[in-house]
Amino acid sequence: MGRATDRRRTVRIDLDATGGPVSVRRPDSISVEEPLEIRVGPAGPGRRRPLAVTMRTPGDDLDLAVGFLLTEGLIRSADDVLTAQLCAGDQTPNTYNVVDVVLAPGVPEPVADPARNFYTTSSCGVCGKASIDAVRTRSVFAVADDPLTVPAEVLAALPDRLRAAQRVFDRTGGLHAAGLFTAEGEQVVLREDVGRHNAVDKVIGWAVRAGRLPLAGHLLLVSGRASFELTQKAWMAGVPLLAAVSAPSSLAVDLAEEAGLTLVGFLRGRTMNVYAAPHRVTV
């Protein structure tokens, strides 16, 4: 299993030091970023075909792969996956940067589409896709009917709880987080990654493998901004409320309104903006 952090030598420069600027050589912890290849295919002899490569922080890779397949509309539940395992790929020694997913009998194998480029960076999950239409997937869950309500006071306390649970961020300062919470503010699961979309896929993949979909009655909090893709992932998992500590995009708001999903942005301190379905946030 790969490491989530690494140590590198740096030169620390302090311009505010008493007596003038000083520089000190010292080691520093940094977040690891490595490619993960997801291979998918039916059971039987032969290799699974590469479907996607994402730049991620090692850890919870099976959750990441399964979450990715769910949010891309390629599977609907854990029953659609026969096995998922880390494998060596073509590298020696084994870097554990390949996940091999065997689909259950009857599950259609993903069809390669030149308009749908599944290479993703750690900063943007939809970069390289030909158009928004090429990445649109529709959820099977009726999020708009979810009766969830969350007091604004509960929402306001969640960013601090998310930050307090980020163990790797404490060491590196370089990871995003996604956390799943109950309506009462209880943390269910948290995942970290250099990519915001990967952190969300890890959370959703955990829920898929645990048989907890749809995630009705829960809310998802992300440490960065709320993009179109993160909103879509929340919808695919049946999450009725997505909150972000930073800004949403216009497409995220449009999609949230279409889905009937509550979208909260700028969740900082004692303030927040509710951009869609505000009835779920009670004051």
C-alpha positions as CSV (number, residue, x, y, z in Angstrom):
1,M,0.0,0.0,0.0
2,G,1.4,3.4,-0.9
3,R,2.0,6.1,1.6
4,A,-0.2,9.2,2.0
5,T,2.8,11.4,3.0
6,D,6.4,11.7,2.1
7,R,9.4,13.6,3.6
8,R,11.5,16.0,1.6
9,R,14.3,18.4,2.5
10,T,13.4,22.0,2.2
11,V,14.9,25.4,2.8
12,R,12.7,27.3,5.3
13,I,13.0,31.1,4.9
14,D,11.7,33.3,7.6
15,L,11.5,37.0,6.6
16,D,10.0,38.1,9.9
17,A,12.8,36.7,12.1
18,T,14.1,39.0,14.8
19,G,17.5,40.4,13.6
20,G,16.8,39.9,9.9
21,P,15.7,37.1,7.5
22,V,17.1,33.6,8.2
23,S,17.0,30.3,6.2
24,V,17.2,26.9,7.7
25,R,17.4,23.5,6.0
26,R,15.0,21.0,7.4
27,P,12.7,18.1,6.3
28,D,9.1,18.7,5.7
29,S,6.0,16.4,5.2
30,I,4.2,16.6,1.9
31,S,1.1,14.9,0.5
32,V,1.8,12.1,-1.9
33,E,0.3,12.3,-5.4
34,E,0.4,9.2,-7.6
35,P,-1.6,7.8,-10.5
36,L,-4.3,5.2,-10.0
37,E,-5.4,3.2,-12.9
38,I,-8.9,1.6,-12.7
39,R,-9.4,-1.5,-14.9
40,V,-12.8,-2.9,-15.4
41,G,-14.2,-6.0,-17.1
42,P,-16.3,-9.1,-16.8
43,A,-15.4,-12.3,-14.9
44,G,-13.3,-14.9,-16.7
45,P,-9.8,-15.2,-18.1
46,G,-8.0,-12.3,-19.6
47,R,-7.1,-8.8,-18.4
48,R,-9.5,-6.1,-17.5
49,R,-9.4,-3.1,-19.8
50,P,-8.1,0.2,-18.5
51,L,-11.0,2.6,-18.0
52,A,-9.6,5.6,-16.0
53,V,-6.5,7.1,-14.6
54,T,-6.8,9.6,-11.7
55,M,-4.1,11.4,-9.8
56,R,-4.8,10.7,-6.1
57,T,-3.3,10.3,-2.6
58,P,-2.8,6.5,-1.9
59,G,-5.3,5.1,0.6
60,D,-8.9,3.8,0.4
61,D,-8.2,3.0,-3.3
62,L,-10.9,0.4,-3.5
63,D,-13.5,2.9,-2.2
64,L,-12.2,5.4,-4.7
65,A,-12.6,2.9,-7.7
66,V,-16.0,1.8,-6.7
67,G,-17.2,5.3,-5.9
68,F,-15.9,6.5,-9.3
69,L,-17.8,3.7,-11.1
70,L,-21.0,4.6,-9.2
71,T,-20.8,8.3,-9.7
72,E,-20.1,7.8,-13.4
73,G,-23.2,5.7,-13.8
74,L,-21.4,2.5,-14.6
75,I,-22.7,0.6,-11.6
76,R,-25.7,1.0,-9.3
77,S,-24.8,-0.9,-6.2
78,A,-22.2,-3.2,-4.6
79,D,-24.0,-6.1,-6.2
80,D,-22.8,-5.0,-9.6
81,V,-19.2,-5.6,-8.5
82,L,-18.0,-9.2,-8.2
83,T,-14.5,-8.3,-6.9
84,A,-12.3,-5.2,-6.6
85,Q,-8.6,-5.6,-5.7
86,L,-5.3,-3.8,-5.9
87,C,-2.9,-5.5,-8.3
88,A,0.6,-5.0,-9.5
89,G,-0.2,-3.9,-13.0
90,D,2.8,-3.7,-15.2
91,Q,5.2,-2.3,-12.6
92,T,7.9,-4.1,-10.6
93,P,8.2,-3.8,-7.7
94,N,4.4,-3.5,-7.0
95,T,3.4,0.1,-6.5
96,Y,-0.3,-0.8,-5.8
97,N,-1.4,1.9,-8.3
98,V,-3.8,-0.3,-10.2
99,V,-7.3,-1.4,-9.1
100,D,-8.8,-4.4,-10.9
101,V,-12.6,-4.4,-10.9
102,V,-14.5,-7.5,-12.0
103,L,-18.2,-6.8,-12.8
104,A,-20.9,-9.2,-11.8
105,P,-22.6,-11.3,-14.4
106,G,-25.1,-9.3,-16.5
107,V,-23.5,-5.9,-15.7
108,P,-22.7,-4.2,-19.0
109,E,-19.0,-3.6,-19.6
110,P,-18.1,0.1,-20.1
111,V,-18.0,1.1,-23.7
112,A,-15.0,3.2,-24.8
113,D,-16.1,6.6,-26.0
114,P,-13.6,8.9,-27.6
115,A,-15.7,11.9,-26.4
116,R,-15.3,10.7,-22.8
117,N,-11.8,11.1,-21.6
118,F,-11.4,9.5,-18.2
119,Y,-8.0,10.9,-17.4
120,T,-8.5,13.2,-14.4
121,T,-6.1,15.4,-12.5
122,S,-6.1,15.9,-8.8
123,S,-7.6,19.4,-9.2
124,C,-10.4,18.8,-11.7
125,G,-12.3,15.7,-12.3
126,V,-13.9,16.7,-15.6
127,C,-10.9,18.3,-17.3
128,G,-10.4,16.8,-20.8
129,K,-14.0,15.7,-21.3
130,A,-15.4,16.9,-24.6
131,S,-18.5,18.6,-23.2
132,I,-20.9,18.8,-20.2
133,D,-23.2,16.4,-22.1
134,A,-20.4,13.9,-22.2
135,V,-20.2,13.8,-18.4
136,R,-23.9,14.1,-17.5
137,T,-25.2,11.1,-15.6
138,R,-28.7,10.9,-14.0
139,S,-29.3,9.5,-10.6
140,V,-31.8,6.8,-9.9
141,F,-32.5,8.4,-6.5
142,A,-35.3,10.9,-6.0
143,V,-33.3,13.4,-4.0
144,A,-36.0,16.1,-4.3
145,D,-38.3,13.9,-2.2
146,D,-35.9,13.6,0.8
147,P,-37.5,15.1,3.9
148,L,-34.1,15.9,5.5
149,T,-33.8,19.2,7.4
150,V,-30.7,20.5,9.2
151,P,-30.6,23.4,11.6
152,A,-28.2,26.2,10.5
153,E,-26.5,25.9,13.9
154,V,-25.6,22.3,13.1
155,L,-24.2,23.2,9.7
156,A,-22.1,26.0,11.1
157,A,-20.3,23.6,13.4
158,L,-19.4,21.1,10.8
159,P,-16.3,22.7,9.1
160,D,-14.5,22.7,12.4
161,R,-15.4,19.1,12.9
162,L,-14.2,18.2,9.4
163,R,-10.9,20.0,9.9
164,A,-10.3,18.4,13.3
165,A,-10.6,15.0,11.8
166,Q,-8.1,15.6,8.9
167,R,-5.1,13.7,10.2
168,V,-3.0,13.9,7.0
169,F,-3.8,17.6,6.5
170,D,-2.3,18.2,10.0
171,R,1.0,16.8,8.7
172,T,1.1,18.3,5.2
173,G,-1.5,21.1,4.9
174,G,-2.1,19.8,1.4
175,L,-5.2,17.7,1.3
176,H,-8.9,18.2,0.6
177,A,-11.5,16.4,2.7
178,A,-15.1,15.1,2.2
179,G,-17.2,14.1,5.2
180,L,-20.6,12.4,5.5
181,F,-22.7,13.6,8.4
182,T,-26.1,12.9,9.9
183,A,-28.8,15.6,10.3
184,E,-27.7,15.9,13.9
185,G,-24.1,16.6,12.9
186,E,-22.6,13.2,13.7
187,Q,-19.7,12.3,11.5
188,V,-20.3,9.0,9.6
189,V,-17.1,8.8,7.5
190,L,-14.3,11.1,6.3
191,R,-11.8,10.8,3.5
192,E,-8.9,12.9,2.4
193,D,-7.2,13.3,-1.0
194,V,-5.2,15.8,-3.1
195,G,-8.3,15.8,-5.3
196,R,-11.6,17.1,-4.1
197,H,-13.5,14.7,-6.5
198,N,-11.4,11.8,-5.3
199,A,-12.2,12.5,-1.6
200,V,-15.9,12.5,-2.5
201,D,-15.6,9.3,-4.5
202,K,-13.8,7.6,-1.5
203,V,-16.7,8.5,0.7
204,I,-19.3,7.3,-1.8
205,G,-17.4,4.2,-2.5
206,W,-17.3,3.4,1.2
207,A,-21.1,3.8,1.3
208,V,-21.5,1.6,-1.8
209,R,-19.4,-1.2,-0.4
210,A,-21.2,-0.9,3.0
211,G,-24.6,-1.3,1.3
212,R,-25.7,2.2,2.5
213,L,-27.1,3.7,-0.7
214,P,-29.0,5.8,-1.1
215,L,-27.5,8.2,1.4
216,A,-30.9,9.6,2.3
217,G,-31.1,11.7,5.4
218,H,-27.4,12.6,5.2
219,L,-25.3,15.6,4.2
220,L,-22.0,15.8,2.4
221,L,-19.4,18.5,3.4
222,V,-16.4,19.3,1.2
223,S,-13.4,21.4,2.2
224,G,-13.1,23.3,-1.1
225,R,-15.6,24.7,-3.6
226,A,-18.8,23.1,-4.9
227,S,-18.3,22.2,-8.6
228,F,-20.7,20.7,-11.1
229,E,-19.0,17.4,-10.7
230,L,-19.2,17.2,-6.9
231,T,-22.9,18.1,-7.1
232,Q,-23.5,15.4,-9.6
233,K,-21.6,12.9,-7.5
234,A,-23.8,13.8,-4.5
235,W,-26.9,13.3,-6.6
236,M,-25.8,10.0,-7.9
237,A,-25.3,8.7,-4.3
238,G,-28.7,10.1,-3.2
239,V,-27.3,12.8,-0.9
240,P,-30.0,15.5,-0.4
241,L,-27.6,18.3,0.9
242,L,-24.1,19.3,-0.3
243,A,-22.2,21.9,1.7
244,A,-18.9,23.5,0.8
245,V,-16.7,25.9,2.7
246,S,-16.0,27.8,-0.5
247,A,-18.0,29.0,-3.6
248,P,-20.2,27.0,-5.9
249,S,-20.1,27.3,-9.7
250,S,-23.1,28.3,-11.8
251,L,-23.4,24.8,-13.2
252,A,-23.4,23.4,-9.7
253,V,-26.3,25.6,-8.7
254,D,-28.2,24.8,-11.9
255,L,-27.8,21.0,-11.4
256,A,-28.7,21.3,-7.7
257,E,-31.9,23.1,-8.6
258,E,-32.7,20.5,-11.3
259,A,-32.1,17.6,-8.8
260,G,-33.9,19.2,-5.9
261,L,-30.7,19.0,-3.9
262,T,-29.8,21.6,-1.3
263,L,-26.6,23.4,-2.1
264,V,-24.8,25.4,0.6
265,G,-21.7,27.5,-0.1
266,F,-19.3,29.8,1.9
267,L,-20.0,27.7,5.0
268,R,-17.6,29.6,7.2
269,G,-17.9,30.6,10.8
270,R,-21.5,31.8,11.5
271,T,-22.5,32.5,7.9
272,M,-23.5,30.5,4.9
273,N,-25.2,31.0,1.5
274,V,-28.0,28.5,0.4
275,Y,-28.1,28.5,-3.4
276,A,-30.7,25.8,-4.0
277,A,-33.6,24.0,-2.1
278,P,-33.2,26.3,1.0
279,H,-36.2,24.6,2.8
280,R,-33.8,21.9,4.2
281,V,-31.8,24.5,6.2
282,T,-33.8,25.6,9.2
283,V,-33.2,28.8,11.1
